Amino acid sequence: MKARVHVMLKTGVLDPQGEAVRRALGSLGFEGVEGVRQGKVIELDLAEADRARAEEQVRGMCEKLLANTVIERYSVELVD
């Protein structure tokens, strides 16, 4: 089973990388982009076949390592 984890900064947390991308898009002629938030996607190949246990394991990974839950939020997507 595969898991896909999406990690983004929480609303209200400054995103300097997103702001740099927004400015760069404007300088390249892409007008009208009012905001950019940059995040990361982590794909995991799991040996676990039980969906509930797989999701529990991945959430544990997120809480302990993959996301800084003080400033980031995450979502887990399981893919068969």
PyMOL Python script that loads the backbone (N, CA, C, O; Angstrom):
from pymol import cmd

cmd.read_pdbstr("""\
ATOM      1  N   MET A   1       0.851  -1.175   0.000  1.00  0.00           N
ATOM      2  CA  MET A   1       0.000   0.000   0.000  1.00  0.00           C
ATOM      3  C   MET A   1       0.893   1.233   0.000  1.00  0.00           C
ATOM      4  O   MET A   1       1.973   1.236   0.590  1.00  0.00           O
ATOM      5  N   LYS A   2       0.426   2.269  -0.666  1.00  0.00           N
ATOM      6  CA  LYS A   2       1.153   3.532  -0.695  1.00  0.00           C
ATOM      7  C   LYS A   2       0.388   4.563   0.129  1.00  0.00           C
ATOM      8  O   LYS A   2      -0.838   4.528   0.229  1.00  0.00           O
ATOM      9  N   ALA A   3       1.144   5.467   0.708  1.00  0.00           N
ATOM     10  CA  ALA A   3       0.547   6.588   1.416  1.00  0.00           C
ATOM     11  C   ALA A   3       1.162   7.862   0.871  1.00  0.00           C
ATOM     12  O   ALA A   3       2.357   7.923   0.580  1.00  0.00           O
ATOM     13  N   ARG A   4       0.328   8.871   0.741  1.00  0.00           N
ATOM     14  CA  ARG A   4       0.791  10.181   0.301  1.00  0.00           C
ATOM     15  C   ARG A   4       0.452  11.164   1.413  1.00  0.00           C
ATOM     16  O   ARG A   4      -0.702  11.265   1.830  1.00  0.00           O
ATOM     17  N   VAL A   5       1.453  11.880   1.888  1.00  0.00           N
ATOM     18  CA  VAL A   5       1.281  12.852   2.964  1.00  0.00           C
ATOM     19  C   VAL A   5       1.495  14.247   2.377  1.00  0.00           C
ATOM     20  O   VAL A   5       2.524  14.516   1.758  1.00  0.00           O
ATOM     21  N   HIS A   6       0.528  15.122   2.573  1.00  0.00           N
ATOM     22  CA  HIS A   6       0.629  16.518   2.143  1.00  0.00           C
ATOM     23  C   HIS A   6       0.878  17.358   3.392  1.00  0.00           C
ATOM     24  O   HIS A   6       0.106  17.302   4.350  1.00  0.00           O
ATOM     25  N   VAL A   7       1.954  18.132   3.377  1.00  0.00           N
ATOM     26  CA  VAL A   7       2.311  18.966   4.520  1.00  0.00           C
ATOM     27  C   VAL A   7       2.328  20.423   4.063  1.00  0.00           C
ATOM     28  O   VAL A   7       2.990  20.762   3.083  1.00  0.00           O
ATOM     29  N   MET A   8       1.600  21.279   4.772  1.00  0.00           N
ATOM     30  CA  MET A   8       1.537  22.709   4.453  1.00  0.00           C
ATOM     31  C   MET A   8       1.678  23.506   5.741  1.00  0.00           C
ATOM     32  O   MET A   8       1.333  23.035   6.825  1.00  0.00           O
ATOM     33  N   LEU A   9       2.191  24.723   5.598  1.00  0.00           N
ATOM     34  CA  LEU A   9       2.229  25.612   6.747  1.00  0.00           C
ATOM     35  C   LEU A   9       0.799  25.966   7.159  1.00  0.00           C
ATOM     36  O   LEU A   9      -0.083  26.099   6.310  1.00  0.00           O
ATOM     37  N   LYS A  10       0.581  26.116   8.448  1.00  0.00           N
ATOM     38  CA  LYS A  10      -0.732  26.508   8.939  1.00  0.00           C
ATOM     39  C   LYS A  10      -1.036  27.938   8.507  1.00  0.00           C
ATOM     40  O   LYS A  10      -0.128  28.736   8.274  1.00  0.00           O
ATOM     41  N   THR A  11      -2.323  28.247   8.406  1.00  0.00           N
ATOM     42  CA  THR A  11      -2.762  29.602   8.098  1.00  0.00           C
ATOM     43  C   THR A  11      -2.209  30.550   9.153  1.00  0.00           C
ATOM     44  O   THR A  11      -2.275  30.265  10.349  1.00  0.00           O
ATOM     45  N   GLY A  12      -1.672  31.666   8.713  1.00  0.00           N
ATOM     46  CA  GLY A  12      -1.129  32.653   9.636  1.00  0.00           C
ATOM     47  C   GLY A  12       0.366  32.541   9.825  1.00  0.00           C
ATOM     48  O   GLY A  12       0.992  33.475  10.327  1.00  0.00           O
ATOM     49  N   VAL A  13       0.959  31.420   9.435  1.00  0.00           N
ATOM     50  CA  VAL A  13       2.406  31.246   9.523  1.00  0.00           C
ATOM     51  C   VAL A  13       3.019  31.820   8.251  1.00  0.00           C
ATOM     52  O   VAL A  13       2.606  31.467   7.147  1.00  0.00           O
ATOM     53  N   LEU A  14       4.007  32.709   8.404  1.00  0.00           N
ATOM     54  CA  LEU A  14       4.647  33.309   7.243  1.00  0.00           C
ATOM     55  C   LEU A  14       5.291  32.246   6.371  1.00  0.00           C
ATOM     56  O   LEU A  14       5.880  31.289   6.874  1.00  0.00           O
ATOM     57  N   ASP A  15       5.175  32.420   5.046  1.00  0.00           N
ATOM     58  CA  ASP A  15       5.724  31.474   4.087  1.00  0.00           C
ATOM     59  C   ASP A  15       6.669  32.223   3.146  1.00  0.00           C
ATOM     60  O   ASP A  15       6.256  32.625   2.059  1.00  0.00           O
ATOM     61  N   PRO A  16       7.940  32.420   3.548  1.00  0.00           N
ATOM     62  CA  PRO A  16       8.863  33.180   2.702  1.00  0.00           C
ATOM     63  C   PRO A  16       9.118  32.535   1.348  1.00  0.00           C
ATOM     64  O   PRO A  16       9.305  33.246   0.360  1.00  0.00           O
ATOM     65  N   GLN A  17       9.132  31.215   1.274  1.00  0.00           N
ATOM     66  CA  GLN A  17       9.321  30.549  -0.019  1.00  0.00           C
ATOM     67  C   GLN A  17       8.130  30.801  -0.930  1.00  0.00           C
ATOM     68  O   GLN A  17       8.307  31.073  -2.117  1.00  0.00           O
ATOM     69  N   GLY A  18       6.941  30.717  -0.400  1.00  0.00           N
ATOM     70  CA  GLY A  18       5.747  30.996  -1.185  1.00  0.00           C
ATOM     71  C   GLY A  18       5.733  32.425  -1.689  1.00  0.00           C
ATOM     72  O   GLY A  18       5.347  32.681  -2.830  1.00  0.00           O
ATOM     73  N   GLU A  19       6.150  33.352  -0.850  1.00  0.00           N
ATOM     74  CA  GLU A  19       6.197  34.760  -1.248  1.00  0.00           C
ATOM     75  C   GLU A  19       7.239  34.979  -2.342  1.00  0.00           C
ATOM     76  O   GLU A  19       7.002  35.759  -3.265  1.00  0.00           O
ATOM     77  N   ALA A  20       8.385  34.308  -2.256  1.00  0.00           N
ATOM     78  CA  ALA A  20       9.411  34.410  -3.289  1.00  0.00           C
ATOM     79  C   ALA A  20       8.881  33.865  -4.623  1.00  0.00           C
ATOM     80  O   ALA A  20       9.158  34.440  -5.677  1.00  0.00           O
ATOM     81  N   VAL A  21       8.133  32.777  -4.584  1.00  0.00           N
ATOM     82  CA  VAL A  21       7.545  32.211  -5.804  1.00  0.00           C
ATOM     83  C   VAL A  21       6.526  33.191  -6.380  1.00  0.00           C
ATOM     84  O   VAL A  21       6.491  33.403  -7.592  1.00  0.00           O
ATOM     85  N   ARG A  22       5.700  33.787  -5.528  1.00  0.00           N
ATOM     86  CA  ARG A  22       4.697  34.755  -5.990  1.00  0.00           C
ATOM     87  C   ARG A  22       5.360  35.923  -6.703  1.00  0.00           C
ATOM     88  O   ARG A  22       4.927  36.320  -7.785  1.00  0.00           O
ATOM     89  N   ARG A  23       6.410  36.475  -6.103  1.00  0.00           N
ATOM     90  CA  ARG A  23       7.125  37.594  -6.728  1.00  0.00           C
ATOM     91  C   ARG A  23       7.761  37.171  -8.048  1.00  0.00           C
ATOM     92  O   ARG A  23       7.704  37.913  -9.029  1.00  0.00           O
ATOM     93  N   ALA A  24       8.366  35.984  -8.080  1.00  0.00           N
ATOM     94  CA  ALA A  24       9.011  35.499  -9.304  1.00  0.00           C
ATOM     95  C   ALA A  24       7.985  35.303 -10.420  1.00  0.00           C
ATOM     96  O   ALA A  24       8.263  35.627 -11.574  1.00  0.00           O
ATOM     97  N   LEU A  25       6.814  34.782 -10.093  1.00  0.00           N
ATOM     98  CA  LEU A  25       5.767  34.621 -11.103  1.00  0.00           C
ATOM     99  C   LEU A  25       5.374  35.969 -11.689  1.00  0.00           C
ATOM    100  O   LEU A  25       5.195  36.101 -12.899  1.00  0.00           O
ATOM    101  N   GLY A  26       5.239  36.974 -10.819  1.00  0.00           N
ATOM    102  CA  GLY A  26       4.912  38.314 -11.294  1.00  0.00           C
ATOM    103  C   GLY A  26       5.985  38.860 -12.222  1.00  0.00           C
ATOM    104  O   GLY A  26       5.671  39.466 -13.246  1.00  0.00           O
ATOM    105  N   SER A  27       7.251  38.652 -11.871  1.00  0.00           N
ATOM    106  CA  SER A  27       8.339  39.158 -12.717  1.00  0.00           C
ATOM    107  C   SER A  27       8.427  38.413 -14.040  1.00  0.00           C
ATOM    108  O   SER A  27       9.011  38.923 -14.996  1.00  0.00           O
ATOM    109  N   LEU A  28       7.859  37.221 -14.112  1.00  0.00           N
ATOM    110  CA  LEU A  28       7.832  36.458 -15.363  1.00  0.00           C
ATOM    111  C   LEU A  28       6.589  36.766 -16.202  1.00  0.00           C
ATOM    112  O   LEU A  28       6.385  36.172 -17.261  1.00  0.00           O
ATOM    113  N   GLY A  29       5.769  37.691 -15.724  1.00  0.00           N
ATOM    114  CA  GLY A  29       4.604  38.104 -16.488  1.00  0.00           C
ATOM    115  C   GLY A  29       3.306  37.426 -16.100  1.00  0.00           C
ATOM    116  O   GLY A  29       2.282  37.655 -16.743  1.00  0.00           O
ATOM    117  N   PHE A  30       3.319  36.604 -15.073  1.00  0.00           N
ATOM    118  CA  PHE A  30       2.098  35.946 -14.609  1.00  0.00           C
ATOM    119  C   PHE A  30       1.434  36.841 -13.565  1.00  0.00           C
ATOM    120  O   PHE A  30       1.660  36.703 -12.363  1.00  0.00           O
ATOM    121  N   GLU A  31       0.614  37.756 -14.059  1.00  0.00           N
ATOM    122  CA  GLU A  31      -0.041  38.730 -13.178  1.00  0.00           C
ATOM    123  C   GLU A  31      -1.273  38.110 -12.522  1.00  0.00           C
ATOM    124  O   GLU A  31      -1.840  37.143 -13.030  1.00  0.00           O
ATOM    125  N   GLY A  32      -1.671  38.667 -11.409  1.00  0.00           N
ATOM    126  CA  GLY A  32      -2.905  38.242 -10.762  1.00  0.00           C
ATOM    127  C   GLY A  32      -2.736  37.143  -9.728  1.00  0.00           C
ATOM    128  O   GLY A  32      -3.720  36.713  -9.126  1.00  0.00           O
ATOM    129  N   VAL A  33      -1.512  36.678  -9.506  1.00  0.00           N
ATOM    130  CA  VAL A  33      -1.295  35.683  -8.450  1.00  0.00           C
ATOM    131  C   VAL A  33      -1.177  36.457  -7.138  1.00  0.00           C
ATOM    132  O   VAL A  33      -0.189  37.153  -6.905  1.00  0.00           O
ATOM    133  N   GLU A  34      -2.181  36.329  -6.298  1.00  0.00           N
ATOM    134  CA  GLU A  34      -2.237  37.118  -5.071  1.00  0.00           C
ATOM    135  C   GLU A  34      -1.583  36.442  -3.882  1.00  0.00           C
ATOM    136  O   GLU A  34      -1.265  37.104  -2.894  1.00  0.00           O
ATOM    137  N   GLY A  35      -1.377  35.152  -3.956  1.00  0.00           N
ATOM    138  CA  GLY A  35      -0.749  34.456  -2.847  1.00  0.00           C
ATOM    139  C   GLY A  35      -0.287  33.076  -3.262  1.00  0.00           C
ATOM    140  O   GLY A  35      -0.904  32.435  -4.112  1.00  0.00           O
ATOM    141  N   VAL A  36       0.796  32.621  -2.663  1.00  0.00           N
ATOM    142  CA  VAL A  36       1.333  31.283  -2.904  1.00  0.00           C
ATOM    143  C   VAL A  36       1.707  30.691  -1.551  1.00  0.00           C
ATOM    144  O   VAL A  36       2.362  31.343  -0.738  1.00  0.00           O
ATOM    145  N   ARG A  37       1.292  29.467  -1.319  1.00  0.00           N
ATOM    146  CA  ARG A  37       1.714  28.716  -0.140  1.00  0.00           C
ATOM    147  C   ARG A  37       2.453  27.494  -0.656  1.00  0.00           C
ATOM    148  O   ARG A  37       1.928  26.752  -1.486  1.00  0.00           O
ATOM    149  N   GLN A  38       3.647  27.286  -0.176  1.00  0.00           N
ATOM    150  CA  GLN A  38       4.451  26.153  -0.633  1.00  0.00           C
ATOM    151  C   GLN A  38       4.449  25.075   0.438  1.00  0.00           C
ATOM    152  O   GLN A  38       4.519  25.368   1.631  1.00  0.00           O
ATOM    153  N   GLY A  39       4.369  23.837   0.005  1.00  0.00           N
ATOM    154  CA  GLY A  39       4.372  22.717   0.937  1.00  0.00           C
ATOM    155  C   GLY A  39       5.206  21.585   0.397  1.00  0.00           C
ATOM    156  O   GLY A  39       6.058  21.777  -0.471  1.00  0.00           O
ATOM    157  N   LYS A  40       4.954  20.404   0.921  1.00  0.00           N
ATOM    158  CA  LYS A  40       5.690  19.232   0.443  1.00  0.00           C
ATOM    159  C   LYS A  40       4.761  18.027   0.410  1.00  0.00           C
ATOM    160  O   LYS A  40       3.781  17.945   1.150  1.00  0.00           O
ATOM    161  N   VAL A  41       5.103  17.099  -0.472  1.00  0.00           N
ATOM    162  CA  VAL A  41       4.382  15.841  -0.582  1.00  0.00           C
ATOM    163  C   VAL A  41       5.392  14.732  -0.325  1.00  0.00           C
ATOM    164  O   VAL A  41       6.473  14.712  -0.914  1.00  0.00           O
ATOM    165  N   ILE A  42       5.031  13.818   0.551  1.00  0.00           N
ATOM    166  CA  ILE A  42       5.893  12.689   0.899  1.00  0.00           C
ATOM    167  C   ILE A  42       5.146  11.418   0.530  1.00  0.00           C
ATOM    168  O   ILE A  42       4.021  11.208   0.984  1.00  0.00           O
ATOM    169  N   GLU A  43       5.755  10.568  -0.287  1.00  0.00           N
ATOM    170  CA  GLU A  43       5.139   9.296  -0.658  1.00  0.00           C
ATOM    171  C   GLU A  43       5.854   8.164   0.058  1.00  0.00           C
ATOM    172  O   GLU A  43       7.083   8.092   0.073  1.00  0.00           O
ATOM    173  N   LEU A  44       5.070   7.294   0.641  1.00  0.00           N
ATOM    174  CA  LEU A  44       5.600   6.165   1.406  1.00  0.00           C
ATOM    175  C   LEU A  44       5.086   4.856   0.818  1.00  0.00           C
ATOM    176  O   LEU A  44       3.901   4.744   0.501  1.00  0.00           O
ATOM    177  N   ASP A  45       5.955   3.875   0.670  1.00  0.00           N
ATOM    178  CA  ASP A  45       5.550   2.518   0.310  1.00  0.00           C
ATOM    179  C   ASP A  45       5.488   1.724   1.605  1.00  0.00           C
ATOM    180  O   ASP A  45       6.491   1.581   2.305  1.00  0.00           O
ATOM    181  N   LEU A  46       4.314   1.214   1.916  1.00  0.00           N
ATOM    182  CA  LEU A  46       4.097   0.533   3.202  1.00  0.00           C
ATOM    183  C   LEU A  46       3.874  -0.967   2.997  1.00  0.00           C
ATOM    184  O   LEU A  46       3.248  -1.385   2.023  1.00  0.00           O
ATOM    185  N   ALA A  47       4.388  -1.754   3.914  1.00  0.00           N
ATOM    186  CA  ALA A  47       4.150  -3.196   3.902  1.00  0.00           C
ATOM    187  C   ALA A  47       2.771  -3.518   4.479  1.00  0.00           C
ATOM    188  O   ALA A  47       2.193  -4.558   4.163  1.00  0.00           O
ATOM    189  N   GLU A  48       2.248  -2.636   5.319  1.00  0.00           N
ATOM    190  CA  GLU A  48       0.960  -2.856   5.981  1.00  0.00           C
ATOM    191  C   GLU A  48      -0.172  -2.920   4.952  1.00  0.00           C
ATOM    192  O   GLU A  48      -0.279  -2.049   4.088  1.00  0.00           O
ATOM    193  N   ALA A  49      -1.015  -3.950   5.045  1.00  0.00           N
ATOM    194  CA  ALA A  49      -2.133  -4.122   4.112  1.00  0.00           C
ATOM    195  C   ALA A  49      -3.453  -3.618   4.694  1.00  0.00           C
ATOM    196  O   ALA A  49      -4.375  -3.306   3.940  1.00  0.00           O
ATOM    197  N   ASP A  50      -3.558  -3.536   6.010  1.00  0.00           N
ATOM    198  CA  ASP A  50      -4.781  -3.076   6.657  1.00  0.00           C
ATOM    199  C   ASP A  50      -4.828  -1.542   6.607  1.00  0.00           C
ATOM    200  O   ASP A  50      -3.931  -0.872   7.117  1.00  0.00           O
ATOM    201  N   ARG A  51      -5.877  -0.997   5.990  1.00  0.00           N
ATOM    202  CA  ARG A  51      -5.961   0.456   5.786  1.00  0.00           C
ATOM    203  C   ARG A  51      -5.953   1.228   7.099  1.00  0.00           C
ATOM    204  O   ARG A  51      -5.258   2.237   7.221  1.00  0.00           O
ATOM    205  N   ALA A  52      -6.715   0.764   8.076  1.00  0.00           N
ATOM    206  CA  ALA A  52      -6.805   1.486   9.352  1.00  0.00           C
ATOM    207  C   ALA A  52      -5.451   1.515  10.052  1.00  0.00           C
ATOM    208  O   ALA A  52      -5.038   2.553  10.568  1.00  0.00           O
ATOM    209  N   ARG A  53      -4.760   0.377  10.071  1.00  0.00           N
ATOM    210  CA  ARG A  53      -3.446   0.338  10.715  1.00  0.00           C
ATOM    211  C   ARG A  53      -2.427   1.151   9.934  1.00  0.00           C
ATOM    212  O   ARG A  53      -1.575   1.814  10.525  1.00  0.00           O
ATOM    213  N   ALA A  54      -2.509   1.103   8.607  1.00  0.00           N
ATOM    214  CA  ALA A  54      -1.589   1.891   7.786  1.00  0.00           C
ATOM    215  C   ALA A  54      -1.768   3.378   8.061  1.00  0.00           C
ATOM    216  O   ALA A  54      -0.789   4.104   8.235  1.00  0.00           O
ATOM    217  N   GLU A  55      -3.020   3.831   8.102  1.00  0.00           N
ATOM    218  CA  GLU A  55      -3.268   5.245   8.366  1.00  0.00           C
ATOM    219  C   GLU A  55      -2.774   5.636   9.762  1.00  0.00           C
ATOM    220  O   GLU A  55      -2.195   6.708   9.943  1.00  0.00           O
ATOM    221  N   GLU A  56      -3.003   4.777  10.733  1.00  0.00           N
ATOM    222  CA  GLU A  56      -2.527   5.039  12.100  1.00  0.00           C
ATOM    223  C   GLU A  56      -1.001   5.155  12.126  1.00  0.00           C
ATOM    224  O   GLU A  56      -0.452   6.042  12.779  1.00  0.00           O
ATOM    225  N   GLN A  57      -0.324   4.259  11.416  1.00  0.00           N
ATOM    226  CA  GLN A  57       1.145   4.310  11.369  1.00  0.00           C
ATOM    227  C   GLN A  57       1.635   5.603  10.722  1.00  0.00           C
ATOM    228  O   GLN A  57       2.546   6.252  11.234  1.00  0.00           O
ATOM    229  N   VAL A  58       1.033   5.969   9.607  1.00  0.00           N
ATOM    230  CA  VAL A  58       1.466   7.171   8.891  1.00  0.00           C
ATOM    231  C   VAL A  58       1.196   8.421   9.731  1.00  0.00           C
ATOM    232  O   VAL A  58       2.022   9.333   9.767  1.00  0.00           O
ATOM    233  N   ARG A  59       0.058   8.466  10.398  1.00  0.00           N
ATOM    234  CA  ARG A  59      -0.217   9.617  11.275  1.00  0.00           C
ATOM    235  C   ARG A  59       0.820   9.704  12.394  1.00  0.00           C
ATOM    236  O   ARG A  59       1.239  10.799  12.768  1.00  0.00           O
ATOM    237  N   GLY A  60       1.233   8.562  12.925  1.00  0.00           N
ATOM    238  CA  GLY A  60       2.298   8.552  13.929  1.00  0.00           C
ATOM    239  C   GLY A  60       3.607   9.078  13.364  1.00  0.00           C
ATOM    240  O   GLY A  60       4.326   9.821  14.033  1.00  0.00           O
ATOM    241  N   MET A  61       3.919   8.688  12.122  1.00  0.00           N
ATOM    242  CA  MET A  61       5.123   9.189  11.462  1.00  0.00           C
ATOM    243  C   MET A  61       5.074  10.708  11.303  1.00  0.00           C
ATOM    244  O   MET A  61       6.071  11.403  11.500  1.00  0.00           O
ATOM    245  N   CYS A  62       3.893  11.202  10.943  1.00  0.00           N
ATOM    246  CA  CYS A  62       3.726  12.645  10.772  1.00  0.00           C
ATOM    247  C   CYS A  62       3.913  13.384  12.087  1.00  0.00           C
ATOM    248  O   CYS A  62       4.599  14.405  12.146  1.00  0.00           O
ATOM    249  N   GLU A  63       3.302  12.865  13.135  1.00  0.00           N
ATOM    250  CA  GLU A  63       3.384  13.521  14.443  1.00  0.00           C
ATOM    251  C   GLU A  63       4.810  13.522  14.999  1.00  0.00           C
ATOM    252  O   GLU A  63       5.204  14.455  15.700  1.00  0.00           O
ATOM    253  N   LYS A  64       5.582  12.475  14.686  1.00  0.00           N
ATOM    254  CA  LYS A  64       6.923  12.343  15.265  1.00  0.00           C
ATOM    255  C   LYS A  64       8.039  12.886  14.376  1.00  0.00           C
ATOM    256  O   LYS A  64       9.088  13.277  14.886  1.00  0.00           O
ATOM    257  N   LEU A  65       7.833  12.920  13.039  1.00  0.00           N
ATOM    258  CA  LEU A  65       8.950  13.277  12.171  1.00  0.00           C
ATOM    259  C   LEU A  65       8.566  14.093  10.935  1.00  0.00           C
ATOM    260  O   LEU A  65       9.203  15.106  10.647  1.00  0.00           O
ATOM    261  N   LEU A  66       7.555  13.675  10.216  1.00  0.00           N
ATOM    262  CA  LEU A  66       7.317  14.222   8.887  1.00  0.00           C
ATOM    263  C   LEU A  66       6.753  15.640   8.881  1.00  0.00           C
ATOM    264  O   LEU A  66       6.947  16.373   7.910  1.00  0.00           O
ATOM    265  N   ALA A  67       6.066  16.036   9.934  1.00  0.00           N
ATOM    266  CA  ALA A  67       5.485  17.380  10.005  1.00  0.00           C
ATOM    267  C   ALA A  67       5.825  18.020  11.341  1.00  0.00           C
ATOM    268  O   ALA A  67       5.845  17.356  12.377  1.00  0.00           O
ATOM    269  N   ASN A  68       6.088  19.306  11.300  1.00  0.00           N
ATOM    270  CA  ASN A  68       6.259  20.082  12.526  1.00  0.00           C
ATOM    271  C   ASN A  68       4.872  20.602  12.886  1.00  0.00           C
ATOM    272  O   ASN A  68       4.445  21.642  12.384  1.00  0.00           O
ATOM    273  N   THR A  69       4.174  19.883  13.751  1.00  0.00           N
ATOM    274  CA  THR A  69       2.765  20.171  14.007  1.00  0.00           C
ATOM    275  C   THR A  69       2.530  21.494  14.720  1.00  0.00           C
ATOM    276  O   THR A  69       1.382  21.917  14.859  1.00  0.00           O
ATOM    277  N   VAL A  70       3.579  22.152  15.171  1.00  0.00           N
ATOM    278  CA  VAL A  70       3.423  23.484  15.766  1.00  0.00           C
ATOM    279  C   VAL A  70       3.075  24.490  14.667  1.00  0.00           C
ATOM    280  O   VAL A  70       2.241  25.371  14.874  1.00  0.00           O
ATOM    281  N   ILE A  71       3.711  24.359  13.498  1.00  0.00           N
ATOM    282  CA  ILE A  71       3.506  25.336  12.427  1.00  0.00           C
ATOM    283  C   ILE A  71       2.953  24.726  11.140  1.00  0.00           C
ATOM    284  O   ILE A  71       2.628  25.458  10.205  1.00  0.00           O
ATOM    285  N   GLU A  72       2.842  23.399  11.076  1.00  0.00           N
ATOM    286  CA  GLU A  72       2.386  22.747   9.854  1.00  0.00           C
ATOM    287  C   GLU A  72       1.160  21.887  10.107  1.00  0.00           C
ATOM    288  O   GLU A  72       0.955  21.371  11.206  1.00  0.00           O
ATOM    289  N   ARG A  73       0.353  21.747   9.068  1.00  0.00           N
ATOM    290  CA  ARG A  73      -0.777  20.809   9.096  1.00  0.00           C
ATOM    291  C   ARG A  73      -0.485  19.754   8.038  1.00  0.00           C
ATOM    292  O   ARG A  73       0.271  19.997   7.097  1.00  0.00           O
ATOM    293  N   TYR A  74      -1.086  18.590   8.199  1.00  0.00           N
ATOM    294  CA  TYR A  74      -0.846  17.522   7.227  1.00  0.00           C
ATOM    295  C   TYR A  74      -2.141  16.769   6.968  1.00  0.00           C
ATOM    296  O   TYR A  74      -3.074  16.783   7.770  1.00  0.00           O
ATOM    297  N   SER A  75      -2.159  16.106   5.805  1.00  0.00           N
ATOM    298  CA  SER A  75      -3.254  15.205   5.481  1.00  0.00           C
ATOM    299  C   SER A  75      -2.647  13.931   4.922  1.00  0.00           C
ATOM    300  O   SER A  75      -1.583  13.950   4.303  1.00  0.00           O
ATOM    301  N   VAL A  76      -3.344  12.823   5.151  1.00  0.00           N
ATOM    302  CA  VAL A  76      -2.863  11.507   4.732  1.00  0.00           C
ATOM    303  C   VAL A  76      -3.833  10.954   3.709  1.00  0.00           C
ATOM    304  O   VAL A  76      -5.047  10.971   3.909  1.00  0.00           O
ATOM    305  N   GLU A  77      -3.283  10.462   2.612  1.00  0.00           N
ATOM    306  CA  GLU A  77      -4.065   9.838   1.553  1.00  0.00           C
ATOM    307  C   GLU A  77      -3.485   8.435   1.320  1.00  0.00           C
ATOM    308  O   GLU A  77      -2.302   8.287   1.013  1.00  0.00           O
ATOM    309  N   LEU A  78      -4.322   7.424   1.469  1.00  0.00           N
ATOM    310  CA  LEU A  78      -3.880   6.045   1.219  1.00  0.00           C
ATOM    311  C   LEU A  78      -4.262   5.659  -0.192  1.00  0.00           C
ATOM    312  O   LEU A  78      -5.387   5.890  -0.636  1.00  0.00           O
ATOM    313  N   VAL A  79      -3.293   5.058  -0.900  1.00  0.00           N
ATOM    314  CA  VAL A  79      -3.485   4.666  -2.288  1.00  0.00           C
ATOM    315  C   VAL A  79      -3.212   3.176  -2.389  1.00  0.00           C
ATOM    316  O   VAL A  79      -2.150   2.707  -1.982  1.00  0.00           O
ATOM    317  N   ASP A  80      -4.174   2.425  -2.935  1.00  0.00           N
ATOM    318  CA  ASP A  80      -3.976   0.976  -3.072  1.00  0.00           C
ATOM    319  C   ASP A  80      -3.014   0.653  -4.176  1.00  0.00           C
ATOM    320  O   ASP A  80      -2.733  -0.519  -4.427  1.00  0.00           O
TER     321      ASP A  80
END
""", "prot")
cmd.dss("prot")
cmd.show_as("cartoon", "prot")
cmd.util.cbc("prot")
cmd.orient("prot")
